[in-house]
Amino acid sequence: MKKTITFAIMHFAVAFTVAYLLTGSMVVGGLVALVEPAVNTVAFYFHEMVWKKLEEKPESDSGMSQLAL
């Protein structure tokens, strides 16, 4: 839990700093620091739903089941 809390603090700090440096506004920096993580959390939820569906699909026998990097 400590790791999650410190990551959240770091995330807010980075979002605020980037928005503040780009705009020079503490208000915009604060709003971005609050809104961006909230939107990111919702996006992550849907990402996980799609990912689970992809993992549930049976793998084909075509030999293309693993990505070549």
SEFIZA-3560 file (N, C-alpha, C; in Angstrom, 3 decimals):
REM SEFIZA-3560
<numar><xx>0.820</xx><yy>-1.197</yy><zz>0.000</zz><atom>N</atom></numar>
<numar><xx>0.000</xx><yy>0.000</yy><zz>0.000</zz><atom>CA</atom></numar>
<numar><xx>0.866</xx><yy>1.265</yy><zz>0.000</zz><atom>C</atom></numar>
<numar><xx>1.987</xx><yy>1.206</yy><zz>0.697</zz><atom>N</atom></numar>
<numar><xx>2.880</xx><yy>2.367</yy><zz>0.733</zz><atom>CA</atom></numar>
<numar><xx>3.384</xx><yy>2.700</yy><zz>-0.664</zz><atom>C</atom></numar>
<numar><xx>3.704</xx><yy>1.659</yy><zz>-1.432</zz><atom>N</atom></numar>
<numar><xx>4.205</xx><yy>1.870</yy><zz>-2.796</zz><atom>CA</atom></numar>
<numar><xx>3.138</xx><yy>2.546</yy><zz>-3.653</zz><atom>C</atom></numar>
<numar><xx>1.879</xx><yy>2.120</yy><zz>-3.509</zz><atom>N</atom></numar>
<numar><xx>0.776</xx><yy>2.707</yy><zz>-4.265</zz><atom>CA</atom></numar>
<numar><xx>0.596</xx><yy>4.179</yy><zz>-3.909</zz><atom>C</atom></numar>
<numar><xx>0.648</xx><yy>4.491</yy><zz>-2.634</zz><atom>N</atom></numar>
<numar><xx>0.480</xx><yy>5.879</yy><zz>-2.186</zz><atom>CA</atom></numar>
<numar><xx>1.616</xx><yy>6.756</yy><zz>-2.687</zz><atom>C</atom></numar>
<numar><xx>2.859</xx><yy>6.269</yy><zz>-2.577</zz><atom>N</atom></numar>
<numar><xx>3.978</xx><yy>7.090</yy><zz>-3.050</zz><atom>CA</atom></numar>
<numar><xx>3.945</xx><yy>7.255</yy><zz>-4.565</zz><atom>C</atom></numar>
<numar><xx>3.470</xx><yy>6.210</yy><zz>-5.289</zz><atom>N</atom></numar>
<numar><xx>3.342</xx><yy>6.343</yy><zz>-6.736</zz><atom>CA</atom></numar>
<numar><xx>2.281</xx><yy>7.381</yy><zz>-7.076</zz><atom>C</atom></numar>
<numar><xx>1.162</xx><yy>7.382</yy><zz>-6.358</zz><atom>N</atom></numar>
<numar><xx>0.099</xx><yy>8.362</yy><zz>-6.605</zz><atom>CA</atom></numar>
<numar><xx>0.614</xx><yy>9.780</yy><zz>-6.355</zz><atom>C</atom></numar>
<numar><xx>1.352</xx><yy>9.973</yy><zz>-5.299</zz><atom>N</atom></numar>
<numar><xx>1.922</xx><yy>11.298</yy><zz>-4.996</zz><atom>CA</atom></numar>
<numar><xx>2.874</xx><yy>11.728</yy><zz>-6.105</zz><atom>C</atom></numar>
<numar><xx>3.715</xx><yy>10.793</yy><zz>-6.541</zz><atom>N</atom></numar>
<numar><xx>4.644</xx><yy>11.110</yy><zz>-7.623</zz><atom>CA</atom></numar>
<numar><xx>3.879</xx><yy>11.455</yy><zz>-8.904</zz><atom>C</atom></numar>
<numar><xx>2.817</xx><yy>10.698</yy><zz>-9.207</zz><atom>N</atom></numar>
<numar><xx>2.019</xx><yy>10.929</yy><zz>-10.412</zz><atom>CA</atom></numar>
<numar><xx>1.400</xx><yy>12.332</yy><zz>-10.384</zz><atom>C</atom></numar>
<numar><xx>0.798</xx><yy>12.700</yy><zz>-9.256</zz><atom>N</atom></numar>
<numar><xx>0.226</xx><yy>14.042</yy><zz>-9.118</zz><atom>CA</atom></numar>
<numar><xx>1.290</xx><yy>15.117</yy><zz>-9.277</zz><atom>C</atom></numar>
<numar><xx>2.454</xx><yy>14.892</yy><zz>-8.658</zz><atom>N</atom></numar>
<numar><xx>3.534</xx><yy>15.876</yy><zz>-8.726</zz><atom>CA</atom></numar>
<numar><xx>4.041</xx><yy>16.054</yy><zz>-10.156</zz><atom>C</atom></numar>
<numar><xx>4.208</xx><yy>14.968</yy><zz>-10.872</zz><atom>N</atom></numar>
<numar><xx>4.682</xx><yy>15.049</yy><zz>-12.256</zz><atom>CA</atom></numar>
<numar><xx>3.640</xx><yy>15.751</yy><zz>-13.128</zz><atom>C</atom></numar>
<numar><xx>2.367</xx><yy>15.368</yy><zz>-12.983</zz><atom>N</atom></numar>
<numar><xx>1.306</xx><yy>15.991</yy><zz>-13.779</zz><atom>CA</atom></numar>
<numar><xx>1.243</xx><yy>17.492</yy><zz>-13.505</zz><atom>C</atom></numar>
<numar><xx>1.316</xx><yy>17.880</yy><zz>-12.226</zz><atom>N</atom></numar>
<numar><xx>1.287</xx><yy>19.300</yy><zz>-11.877</zz><atom>CA</atom></numar>
<numar><xx>2.487</xx><yy>20.032</yy><zz>-12.465</zz><atom>C</atom></numar>
<numar><xx>3.667</xx><yy>19.471</yy><zz>-12.292</zz><atom>N</atom></numar>
<numar><xx>4.895</xx><yy>20.126</yy><zz>-12.747</zz><atom>CA</atom></numar>
<numar><xx>4.901</xx><yy>20.327</yy><zz>-14.258</zz><atom>C</atom></numar>
<numar><xx>4.532</xx><yy>19.299</yy><zz>-15.001</zz><atom>N</atom></numar>
<numar><xx>4.525</xx><yy>19.408</yy><zz>-16.463</zz><atom>CA</atom></numar>
<numar><xx>3.510</xx><yy>20.459</yy><zz>-16.909</zz><atom>C</atom></numar>
<numar><xx>2.301</xx><yy>20.408</yy><zz>-16.364</zz><atom>N</atom></numar>
<numar><xx>1.267</xx><yy>21.385</yy><zz>-16.757</zz><atom>CA</atom></numar>
<numar><xx>1.674</xx><yy>22.797</yy><zz>-16.354</zz><atom>C</atom></numar>
<numar><xx>2.262</xx><yy>22.942</yy><zz>-15.173</zz><atom>N</atom></numar>
<numar><xx>2.693</xx><yy>24.275</yy><zz>-14.723</zz><atom>CA</atom></numar>
<numar><xx>3.810</xx><yy>24.813</yy><zz>-15.615</zz><atom>C</atom></numar>
<numar><xx>4.776</xx><yy>23.972</yy><zz>-15.942</zz><atom>N</atom></numar>
<numar><xx>5.879</xx><yy>24.430</yy><zz>-16.791</zz><atom>CA</atom></numar>
<numar><xx>5.396</xx><yy>24.795</yy><zz>-18.197</zz><atom>C</atom></numar>
<numar><xx>4.399</xx><yy>24.078</yy><zz>-18.694</zz><atom>N</atom></numar>
<numar><xx>3.882</xx><yy>24.372</yy><zz>-20.036</zz><atom>CA</atom></numar>
<numar><xx>2.992</xx><yy>25.610</yy><zz>-20.073</zz><atom>C</atom></numar>
<numar><xx>2.274</xx><yy>25.866</yy><zz>-18.977</zz><atom>N</atom></numar>
<numar><xx>1.298</xx><yy>26.973</yy><zz>-18.986</zz><atom>CA</atom></numar>
<numar><xx>1.678</xx><yy>28.147</yy><zz>-18.098</zz><atom>C</atom></numar>
<numar><xx>2.494</xx><yy>27.915</yy><zz>-17.089</zz><atom>N</atom></numar>
<numar><xx>2.828</xx><yy>28.971</yy><zz>-16.138</zz><atom>CA</atom></numar>
<numar><xx>1.691</xx><yy>29.259</yy><zz>-15.167</zz><atom>C</atom></numar>
<numar><xx>0.664</xx><yy>28.419</yy><zz>-15.165</zz><atom>N</atom></numar>
<numar><xx>-0.503</xx><yy>28.627</yy><zz>-14.314</zz><atom>CA</atom></numar>
<numar><xx>-0.589</xx><yy>27.545</yy><zz>-13.247</zz><atom>C</atom></numar>
<numar><xx>-0.651</xx><yy>27.963</yy><zz>-11.982</zz><atom>N</atom></numar>
<numar><xx>-0.811</xx><yy>27.000</yy><zz>-10.897</zz><atom>CA</atom></numar>
<numar><xx>-2.213</xx><yy>26.394</yy><zz>-10.918</zz><atom>C</atom></numar>
<numar><xx>-3.196</xx><yy>27.168</yy><zz>-11.363</zz><atom>N</atom></numar>
<numar><xx>-4.563</xx><yy>26.653</yy><zz>-11.442</zz><atom>CA</atom></numar>
<numar><xx>-4.636</xx><yy>25.532</yy><zz>-12.471</zz><atom>C</atom></numar>
<numar><xx>-4.093</xx><yy>25.770</yy><zz>-13.658</zz><atom>N</atom></numar>
<numar><xx>-4.093</xx><yy>24.737</yy><zz>-14.698</zz><atom>CA</atom></numar>
<numar><xx>-3.279</xx><yy>23.531</yy><zz>-14.220</zz><atom>C</atom></numar>
<numar><xx>-2.143</xx><yy>23.783</yy><zz>-13.614</zz><atom>N</atom></numar>
<numar><xx>-1.323</xx><yy>22.689</yy><zz>-13.089</zz><atom>CA</atom></numar>
<numar><xx>-2.087</xx><yy>21.853</yy><zz>-12.077</zz><atom>C</atom></numar>
<numar><xx>-2.807</xx><yy>22.516</yy><zz>-11.196</zz><atom>N</atom></numar>
<numar><xx>-3.597</xx><yy>21.807</yy><zz>-10.196</zz><atom>CA</atom></numar>
<numar><xx>-4.729</xx><yy>21.014</yy><zz>-10.812</zz><atom>C</atom></numar>
<numar><xx>-5.418</xx><yy>21.621</yy><zz>-11.777</zz><atom>N</atom></numar>
<numar><xx>-6.522</xx><yy>20.913</yy><zz>-12.429</zz><atom>CA</atom></numar>
<numar><xx>-6.024</xx><yy>19.686</yy><zz>-13.187</zz><atom>C</atom></numar>
<numar><xx>-4.930</xx><yy>19.846</yy><zz>-13.908</zz><atom>N</atom></numar>
<numar><xx>-4.368</xx><yy>18.708</yy><zz>-14.644</zz><atom>CA</atom></numar>
<numar><xx>-3.922</xx><yy>17.623</yy><zz>-13.666</zz><atom>C</atom></numar>
<numar><xx>-3.324</xx><yy>18.022</yy><zz>-12.551</zz><atom>N</atom></numar>
<numar><xx>-2.852</xx><yy>17.051</yy><zz>-11.569</zz><atom>CA</atom></numar>
<numar><xx>-4.006</xx><yy>16.262</yy><zz>-10.954</zz><atom>C</atom></numar>
<numar><xx>-5.197</xx><yy>16.829</yy><zz>-10.925</zz><atom>N</atom></numar>
<numar><xx>-6.355</xx><yy>16.115</yy><zz>-10.404</zz><atom>CA</atom></numar>
<numar><xx>-7.105</xx><yy>15.339</yy><zz>-11.479</zz><atom>C</atom></numar>
<numar><xx>-7.269</xx><yy>15.950</yy><zz>-12.641</zz><atom>N</atom></numar>
<numar><xx>-8.094</xx><yy>15.351</yy><zz>-13.692</zz><atom>CA</atom></numar>
<numar><xx>-7.356</xx><yy>14.226</yy><zz>-14.427</zz><atom>C</atom></numar>
<numar><xx>-6.113</xx><yy>14.444</yy><zz>-14.779</zz><atom>N</atom></numar>
<numar><xx>-5.380</xx><yy>13.462</yy><zz>-15.584</zz><atom>CA</atom></numar>
<numar><xx>-5.301</xx><yy>12.093</yy><zz>-14.907</zz><atom>C</atom></numar>
<numar><xx>-4.933</xx><yy>11.996</yy><zz>-13.626</zz><atom>N</atom></numar>
<numar><xx>-4.903</xx><yy>10.673</yy><zz>-12.999</zz><atom>CA</atom></numar>
<numar><xx>-6.291</xx><yy>10.015</yy><zz>-12.929</zz><atom>C</atom></numar>
<numar><xx>-7.327</xx><yy>10.809</yy><zz>-12.746</zz><atom>N</atom></numar>
<numar><xx>-8.680</xx><yy>10.249</yy><zz>-12.697</zz><atom>CA</atom></numar>
<numar><xx>-9.066</xx><yy>9.662</yy><zz>-14.058</zz><atom>C</atom></numar>
<numar><xx>-8.797</xx><yy>10.399</yy><zz>-15.120</zz><atom>N</atom></numar>
<numar><xx>-9.096</xx><yy>9.920</yy><zz>-16.473</zz><atom>CA</atom></numar>
<numar><xx>-8.239</xx><yy>8.698</yy><zz>-16.792</zz><atom>C</atom></numar>
<numar><xx>-6.998</xx><yy>8.741</yy><zz>-16.395</zz><atom>N</atom></numar>
<numar><xx>-6.078</xx><yy>7.629</yy><zz>-16.630</zz><atom>CA</atom></numar>
<numar><xx>-6.561</xx><yy>6.363</yy><zz>-15.915</zz><atom>C</atom></numar>
<numar><xx>-7.123</xx><yy>6.512</yy><zz>-14.740</zz><atom>N</atom></numar>
<numar><xx>-7.643</xx><yy>5.378</yy><zz>-13.984</zz><atom>CA</atom></numar>
<numar><xx>-8.802</xx><yy>4.725</yy><zz>-14.722</zz><atom>C</atom></numar>
<numar><xx>-9.711</xx><yy>5.534</yy><zz>-15.252</zz><atom>N</atom></numar>
<numar><xx>-10.851</xx><yy>5.008</yy><zz>-16.010</zz><atom>CA</atom></numar>
<numar><xx>-10.356</xx><yy>4.325</yy><zz>-17.290</zz><atom>C</atom></numar>
<numar><xx>-9.420</xx><yy>4.964</yy><zz>-17.972</zz><atom>N</atom></numar>
<numar><xx>-8.867</xx><yy>4.379</yy><zz>-19.195</zz><atom>CA</atom></numar>
<numar><xx>-8.192</xx><yy>3.040</yy><zz>-18.890</zz><atom>C</atom></numar>
<numar><xx>-7.497</xx><yy>2.966</yy><zz>-17.776</zz><atom>N</atom></numar>
<numar><xx>-6.820</xx><yy>1.728</yy><zz>-17.388</zz><atom>CA</atom></numar>
<numar><xx>-7.836</xx><yy>0.615</yy><zz>-17.133</zz><atom>C</atom></numar>
<numar><xx>-8.973</xx><yy>0.943</yy><zz>-16.539</zz><atom>N</atom></numar>
<numar><xx>-10.023</xx><yy>-0.039</yy><zz>-16.293</zz><atom>CA</atom></numar>
<numar><xx>-10.485</xx><yy>-0.669</yy><zz>-17.610</zz><atom>C</atom></numar>
<numar><xx>-10.764</xx><yy>0.168</yy><zz>-18.610</zz><atom>N</atom></numar>
<numar><xx>-11.212</xx><yy>-0.349</yy><zz>-19.903</zz><atom>CA</atom></numar>
<numar><xx>-10.085</xx><yy>-1.109</yy><zz>-20.620</zz><atom>C</atom></numar>
<numar><xx>-8.874</xx><yy>-0.647</yy><zz>-20.461</zz><atom>N</atom></numar>
<numar><xx>-7.714</xx><yy>-1.351</yy><zz>-21.020</zz><atom>CA</atom></numar>
<numar><xx>-7.644</xx><yy>-2.761</yy><zz>-20.451</zz><atom>C</atom></numar>
<numar><xx>-7.836</xx><yy>-2.900</yy><zz>-19.154</zz><atom>N</atom></numar>
<numar><xx>-7.795</xx><yy>-4.208</yy><zz>-18.514</zz><atom>CA</atom></numar>
<numar><xx>-8.924</xx><yy>-5.108</yy><zz>-19.002</zz><atom>C</atom></numar>
<numar><xx>-10.114</xx><yy>-4.538</yy><zz>-19.219</zz><atom>N</atom></numar>
<numar><xx>-11.237</xx><yy>-5.332</yy><zz>-19.732</zz><atom>CA</atom></numar>
<numar><xx>-10.900</xx><yy>-5.911</yy><zz>-21.107</zz><atom>C</atom></numar>
<numar><xx>-10.367</xx><yy>-5.067</yy><zz>-21.995</zz><atom>N</atom></numar>
<numar><xx>-9.997</xx><yy>-5.515</yy><zz>-23.335</zz><atom>CA</atom></numar>
<numar><xx>-8.872</xx><yy>-6.545</yy><zz>-23.246</zz><atom>C</atom></numar>
<numar><xx>-7.895</xx><yy>-6.288</yy><zz>-22.410</zz><atom>N</atom></numar>
<numar><xx>-6.756</xx><yy>-7.187</yy><zz>-22.270</zz><atom>CA</atom></numar>
<numar><xx>-7.207</xx><yy>-8.572</yy><zz>-21.813</zz><atom>C</atom></numar>
<numar><xx>-8.131</xx><yy>-8.623</yy><zz>-20.839</zz><atom>N</atom></numar>
<numar><xx>-8.627</xx><yy>-9.911</yy><zz>-20.353</zz><atom>CA</atom></numar>
<numar><xx>-9.344</xx><yy>-10.666</yy><zz>-21.461</zz><atom>C</atom></numar>
<numar><xx>-10.122</xx><yy>-9.957</yy><zz>-22.284</zz><atom>N</atom></numar>
<numar><xx>-10.820</xx><yy>-10.607</yy><zz>-23.397</zz><atom>CA</atom></numar>
<numar><xx>-9.814</xx><yy>-11.180</yy><zz>-24.395</zz><atom>C</atom></numar>
<numar><xx>-8.750</xx><yy>-10.435</yy><zz>-24.658</zz><atom>N</atom></numar>
<numar><xx>-7.720</xx><yy>-10.922</yy><zz>-25.581</zz><atom>CA</atom></numar>
<numar><xx>-7.006</xx><yy>-12.143</yy><zz>-25.016</zz><atom>C</atom></numar>
<numar><xx>-6.780</xx><yy>-12.149</yy><zz>-23.719</zz><atom>N</atom></numar>
<numar><xx>-6.117</xx><yy>-13.293</yy><zz>-23.093</zz><atom>CA</atom></numar>
<numar><xx>-7.006</xx><yy>-14.540</yy><zz>-23.096</zz><atom>C</atom></numar>
<numar><xx>-8.321</xx><yy>-14.348</yy><zz>-23.073</zz><atom>N</atom></numar>
<numar><xx>-9.257</xx><yy>-15.472</yy><zz>-23.055</zz><atom>CA</atom></numar>
<numar><xx>-9.400</xx><yy>-16.135</yy><zz>-24.419</zz><atom>C</atom></numar>
<numar><xx>-9.040</xx><yy>-15.426</yy><zz>-25.495</zz><atom>N</atom></numar>
<numar><xx>-9.143</xx><yy>-16.001</yy><zz>-26.837</zz><atom>CA</atom></numar>
<numar><xx>-8.165</xx><yy>-17.159</yy><zz>-26.978</zz><atom>C</atom></numar>
<numar><xx>-8.618</xx><yy>-18.256</yy><zz>-27.593</zz><atom>N</atom></numar>
<numar><xx>-7.669</xx><yy>-19.349</yy><zz>-27.827</zz><atom>CA</atom></numar>
<numar><xx>-6.621</xx><yy>-18.924</yy><zz>-28.854</zz><atom>C</atom></numar>
<numar><xx>-5.399</xx><yy>-19.372</yy><zz>-28.622</zz><atom>N</atom></numar>
<numar><xx>-4.320</xx><yy>-19.021</yy><zz>-29.549</zz><atom>CA</atom></numar>
<numar><xx>-4.462</xx><yy>-19.852</yy><zz>-30.815</zz><atom>C</atom></numar>
<numar><xx>-4.183</xx><yy>-19.222</yy><zz>-31.944</zz><atom>N</atom></numar>
<numar><xx>-4.263</xx><yy>-19.954</yy><zz>-33.214</zz><atom>CA</atom></numar>
<numar><xx>-3.004</xx><yy>-20.791</yy><zz>-33.410</zz><atom>C</atom></numar>
<numar><xx>-3.089</xx><yy>-21.745</yy><zz>-34.277</zz><atom>N</atom></numar>
<numar><xx>-1.956</xx><yy>-22.630</yy><zz>-34.560</zz><atom>CA</atom></numar>
<numar><xx>-1.103</xx><yy>-22.106</yy><zz>-35.707</zz><atom>C</atom></numar>
<numar><xx>-1.286</xx><yy>-20.857</yy><zz>-36.078</zz><atom>N</atom></numar>
<numar><xx>-0.581</xx><yy>-20.315</yy><zz>-37.237</zz><atom>CA</atom></numar>
<numar><xx>0.872</xx><yy>-19.963</yy><zz>-36.936</zz><atom>C</atom></numar>
<numar><xx>1.281</xx><yy>-20.083</yy><zz>-35.679</zz><atom>N</atom></numar>
<numar><xx>2.649</xx><yy>-19.721</yy><zz>-35.324</zz><atom>CA</atom></numar>
<numar><xx>2.823</xx><yy>-18.232</yy><zz>-35.111</zz><atom>C</atom></numar>
<numar><xx>1.740</xx><yy>-17.489</yy><zz>-35.165</zz><atom>N</atom></numar>
<numar><xx>1.802</xx><yy>-16.039</yy><zz>-34.966</zz><atom>CA</atom></numar>
<numar><xx>1.303</xx><yy>-15.646</yy><zz>-33.590</zz><atom>C</atom></numar>
<numar><xx>1.290</xx><yy>-16.577</yy><zz>-32.644</zz><atom>N</atom></numar>
<numar><xx>0.740</xx><yy>-16.302</yy><zz>-31.331</zz><atom>CA</atom></numar>
<numar><xx>1.631</xx><yy>-15.403</yy><zz>-30.491</zz><atom>C</atom></numar>
<numar><xx>2.907</xx><yy>-15.313</yy><zz>-30.823</zz><atom>N</atom></numar>
<numar><xx>3.808</xx><yy>-14.435</yy><zz>-30.090</zz><atom>CA</atom></numar>
<numar><xx>4.276</xx><yy>-13.332</yy><zz>-31.032</zz><atom>C</atom></numar>
<numar><xx>4.374</xx><yy>-12.138</yy><zz>-30.466</zz><atom>N</atom></numar>
<numar><xx>4.853</xx><yy>-11.010</yy><zz>-31.261</zz><atom>CA</atom></numar>
<numar><xx>6.366</xx><yy>-11.101</yy><zz>-31.407</zz><atom>C</atom></numar>
<numar><xx>6.837</xx><yy>-10.855</yy><zz>-32.604</zz><atom>N</atom></numar>
<numar><xx>8.280</xx><yy>-10.807</yy><zz>-32.845</zz><atom>CA</atom></numar>
<numar><xx>8.724</xx><yy>-9.377</yy><zz>-32.684</zz><atom>C</atom></numar>
<numar><xx>9.623</xx><yy>-9.171</yy><zz>-31.780</zz><atom>N</atom></numar>
<numar><xx>10.111</xx><yy>-7.797</yy><zz>-31.539</zz><atom>CA</atom></numar>
<numar><xx>11.437</xx><yy>-7.577</yy><zz>-32.200</zz><atom>C</atom></numar>
//
